[in-house]
Structures are given as structure tokens and as C-alpha cells.
Amino acid sequence: MRLKIREDKEETARCPFCATLIKAPEEIKTETGGFIGGRCECGAVYVCDPTGHNVGEAYLDALTYACGEDFMTFDSLNAGENYREAVFNYDLRAHKLWEVRDIRRDYSGKIIFIQLGPQ
């Protein structure tokens, strides 16, 4: 399934770590399954949860993808120490993201960014 971005919308989705425009998420196959996401030029990875109902699974997919599916590395990561994270509301069709105000009340799509490295 190829995801199509609406042609009448300007691409405004940017990486929160380097401000580079990111490509629209696409299907990525992994050893453990697959997800919708991508990788920024700065090395950050992003995973999209179009419904906003599987944010935890998308978060784990992003961490696993960032580690190159090396579960030993994955198991040793600590947020804020070994990687940075950012979560935004995301409209997959329009390829737009905006700040999450209250994740408990907001059921729009989400996009999770992970960038490995010491903080």
C-alpha cells in the first residue's frame, strides 16, 4: 500500500531535532513485522500511528528501528540519557504535524521521533 499525500498541501513536516523537511512516512518492513515511518537526514527516525490509538506500539517500533533492530542496544536505552524523543499530532494525508497539548484527550494521529546519542 503506497500512501499518497494530498497534492494541494505544502509539506511542512519537519524533524524536531534538525528542522529538515521530512519525507512522508512509508511502509517499512522489519524482522518483527512492519510500520509506517522513515528516517531523517540527521539520523533521527520517525514512526507514524495514523489513528493515535497505538502510540505505545509506534514508540517501541521507533526505538527498535533506531537501534537497527539490535535488541541488546534497545534493552540498554534510557530516555534523556541515550536518546531524545518527540511526539506530535500528525495528519498522514496532509503530511502536517503540530504540538500535542494533552495526549490523554487528543485522539488524532501521532508521529514519534527518536534520535540516538548522548544527551
C-alpha positions as CSV (number, residue, x, y, z in Angstrom):
1,M,0.0,0.0,0.0
2,R,1.5,3.3,-1.1
3,L,0.4,6.3,1.0
4,K,-0.5,9.4,-1.0
5,I,0.0,12.9,0.2
6,R,-2.6,15.4,-0.9
7,E,-1.1,17.5,-3.7
8,D,-2.8,20.7,-2.7
9,K,-1.0,20.8,0.7
10,E,2.5,22.2,1.2
11,E,4.9,19.9,3.0
12,T,5.5,21.4,6.4
13,A,6.5,18.3,8.5
14,R,10.0,19.0,9.9
15,C,12.3,17.0,12.1
16,P,12.2,18.4,15.6
17,F,16.0,17.8,16.1
18,C,17.4,19.5,12.9
19,A,14.4,21.3,11.3
20,T,14.9,19.5,8.0
21,L,11.7,18.7,6.0
22,I,11.0,15.0,6.3
23,K,9.6,12.7,3.7
24,A,6.1,11.4,4.2
25,P,6.2,8.1,6.2
26,E,6.1,5.0,4.2
27,E,5.7,1.3,4.9
28,I,8.9,-0.2,6.4
29,K,9.3,-4.0,6.8
30,T,11.3,-5.3,9.7
31,E,12.1,-8.8,11.1
32,T,9.3,-8.3,13.7
33,G,6.7,-7.0,11.2
34,G,6.4,-3.5,9.9
35,F,5.3,0.0,10.5
36,I,4.8,3.4,8.8
37,G,7.8,5.6,9.2
38,G,11.1,7.0,7.9
39,R,14.5,8.4,8.7
40,C,15.7,12.0,8.7
41,E,19.0,13.1,7.2
42,C,20.2,13.8,10.8
43,G,19.7,10.1,11.7
44,A,16.5,10.5,13.7
45,V,13.8,8.0,12.9
46,Y,10.1,8.6,12.9
47,V,7.1,6.3,13.2
48,C,3.5,7.2,12.5
49,D,0.4,6.0,14.3
50,P,-2.3,7.3,11.9
51,T,-5.1,6.6,14.4
52,G,-3.5,7.7,17.7
53,H,-4.7,4.5,19.3
54,N,-1.4,2.6,19.2
55,V,1.1,5.1,20.4
56,G,2.9,2.7,22.6
57,E,3.4,0.2,19.8
58,A,4.6,3.0,17.5
59,Y,7.0,4.2,20.2
60,L,8.5,0.7,20.5
61,D,8.8,0.4,16.7
62,A,10.7,3.8,16.6
63,L,13.1,2.7,19.3
64,T,13.7,-0.7,17.7
65,Y,14.2,0.9,14.2
66,A,16.6,3.5,15.7
67,C,18.7,0.6,17.1
68,G,18.8,-1.2,13.8
69,E,16.7,-4.0,15.4
70,D,19.6,-4.8,17.8
71,F,17.7,-5.8,20.9
72,M,20.7,-5.7,23.2
73,T,21.1,-2.0,22.4
74,F,17.4,-1.4,22.7
75,D,17.4,-3.0,26.1
76,S,20.1,-0.7,27.4
77,L,18.5,2.6,26.3
78,N,17.3,5.3,28.8
79,A,15.2,8.3,27.6
80,G,17.1,11.6,28.0
81,E,20.4,9.7,28.6
82,N,20.9,7.6,25.4
83,Y,18.2,9.2,23.1
84,R,15.9,12.1,22.6
85,E,12.3,11.7,21.8
86,A,9.5,14.0,20.5
87,V,5.8,13.2,19.9
88,F,3.5,15.3,17.7
89,N,0.0,15.1,16.4
90,Y,0.2,14.2,12.8
91,D,-2.1,14.2,9.8
92,L,-0.8,11.5,7.4
93,R,-2.8,12.6,4.4
94,A,-1.8,16.3,4.6
95,H,1.7,15.5,5.9
96,K,1.4,18.0,8.7
97,L,2.4,17.9,12.4
98,W,1.6,20.1,15.3
99,E,2.2,20.1,19.1
100,V,0.5,17.7,21.4
101,R,-1.3,19.6,24.1
102,D,-2.7,16.7,26.2
103,I,-2.1,13.2,24.9
104,R,-4.9,11.8,27.2
105,R,-7.6,13.9,25.4
106,D,-6.2,14.0,21.9
107,Y,-7.1,11.1,19.6
108,S,-5.6,12.4,16.3
109,G,-2.8,10.6,14.6
110,K,0.7,10.7,16.2
111,I,4.2,10.8,14.9
112,I,7.1,9.8,17.2
113,F,10.7,10.9,16.6
114,I,13.7,9.2,18.2
115,Q,17.3,10.3,17.9
116,L,20.0,8.2,19.4
117,G,23.1,9.6,21.1
118,P,24.2,11.0,24.4
119,Q,22.2,14.0,25.6
